[in-house]
Amino acid sequence: MYALGAAILIYALTGGELTLLYPVIATSYIWVNILAYFLFQEPLTFTKWIGIASIIAGLTFVGMGGKHD
């Protein structure tokens, strides 16, 4: 799965803006927590929710700061 994700990211970087595409990797923390919750019944603690919210806020700010045509 990592190799597939890396290949997709490399393909996307050929035609996109690095500052907008690369932060997508940061969402891996979110996906890991969601999958762990559903597959392994791991709890989503308050600290994890704070981390997820921080990542989403950071991605939002990065997205707003990108070059707009």
Kinemage of the C-alpha trace (Angstrom):
@kinemage 1
@onewidth
@group {chain A} dominant
@subgroup {mainchain}
@vectorlist {calphas} color= white
{ca met a 1} P 0.000 0.000 0.000
{ca tyr a 2} L 2.863 2.360 0.765
{ca ala a 3} L 4.426 1.740 -2.646
{ca leu a 4} L 1.099 2.401 -4.358
{ca gly a 5} L 0.644 5.616 -2.394
{ca ala a 6} L 4.188 6.725 -3.226
{ca ala a 7} L 3.650 6.026 -6.926
{ca ile a 8} L 0.420 8.037 -6.934
{ca leu a 9} L 2.145 10.899 -5.101
{ca ile a 10} L 5.040 10.922 -7.570
{ca tyr a 11} L 2.607 10.976 -10.475
{ca ala a 12} L 0.645 13.828 -8.880
{ca leu a 13} L 3.820 15.829 -8.260
{ca thr a 14} L 4.619 15.853 -11.969
{ca gly a 15} L 1.703 18.160 -12.659
{ca gly a 16} L 0.845 19.781 -9.350
{ca glu a 17} L 2.145 22.268 -6.847
{ca leu a 18} L 4.370 20.667 -4.203
{ca thr a 19} L 3.115 22.817 -1.336
{ca leu a 20} L -0.433 21.672 -2.008
{ca leu a 21} L 0.160 18.004 -2.813
{ca tyr a 22} L 2.809 16.937 -0.320
{ca pro a 23} L 0.745 17.660 2.817
{ca val a 24} L -1.585 14.875 1.740
{ca ile a 25} L 0.950 12.553 3.368
{ca ala a 26} L 0.052 14.178 6.687
{ca thr a 27} L -3.415 12.680 6.363
{ca ser a 28} L -1.905 9.220 6.834
{ca tyr a 29} L -2.071 9.795 10.618
{ca ile a 30} L -5.804 10.408 10.294
{ca trp a 31} L -6.377 7.305 8.154
{ca val a 32} L -4.346 5.110 10.490
{ca asn a 33} L -6.430 6.206 13.464
{ca ile a 34} L -9.722 5.692 11.645
{ca leu a 35} L -8.716 2.238 10.399
{ca ala a 36} L -7.374 1.243 13.823
{ca tyr a 37} L -10.688 2.268 15.360
{ca phe a 38} L -12.744 0.159 12.954
{ca leu a 39} L -10.410 -2.795 12.425
{ca phe a 40} L -8.779 -3.186 15.845
{ca gln a 41} L -11.291 -1.391 18.085
{ca glu a 42} L -8.624 0.998 19.360
{ca pro a 43} L -10.097 3.973 21.168
{ca leu a 44} L -9.994 7.436 19.655
{ca thr a 45} L -8.852 9.375 22.686
{ca phe a 46} L -9.169 13.110 23.227
{ca thr a 47} L -5.454 13.525 22.477
{ca lys a 48} L -5.846 11.766 19.139
{ca trp a 49} L -8.808 13.984 18.254
{ca ile a 50} L -6.713 17.063 19.076
{ca gly a 51} L -3.970 15.725 16.774
{ca ile a 52} L -6.445 15.052 13.971
{ca ala a 53} L -7.958 18.524 14.347
{ca ser a 54} L -4.478 20.083 14.291
{ca ile a 55} L -3.593 18.239 11.085
{ca ile a 56} L -6.824 19.298 9.411
{ca ala a 57} L -6.296 22.914 10.498
{ca gly a 58} L -2.721 22.858 9.193
{ca leu a 59} L -3.805 21.384 5.873
{ca thr a 60} L -6.482 24.042 5.593
{ca phe a 61} L -3.968 26.835 6.156
{ca val a 62} L -1.529 25.336 3.662
{ca gly a 63} L -4.320 24.989 1.108
{ca met a 64} L -5.374 28.607 1.580
{ca gly a 65} L -1.800 29.753 1.096
{ca gly a 66} L -1.354 28.030 -2.264
{ca lys a 67} L -1.041 29.798 -5.584
{ca his a 68} L -4.459 30.635 -6.996
{ca asp a 69} L -4.882 31.108 -10.738
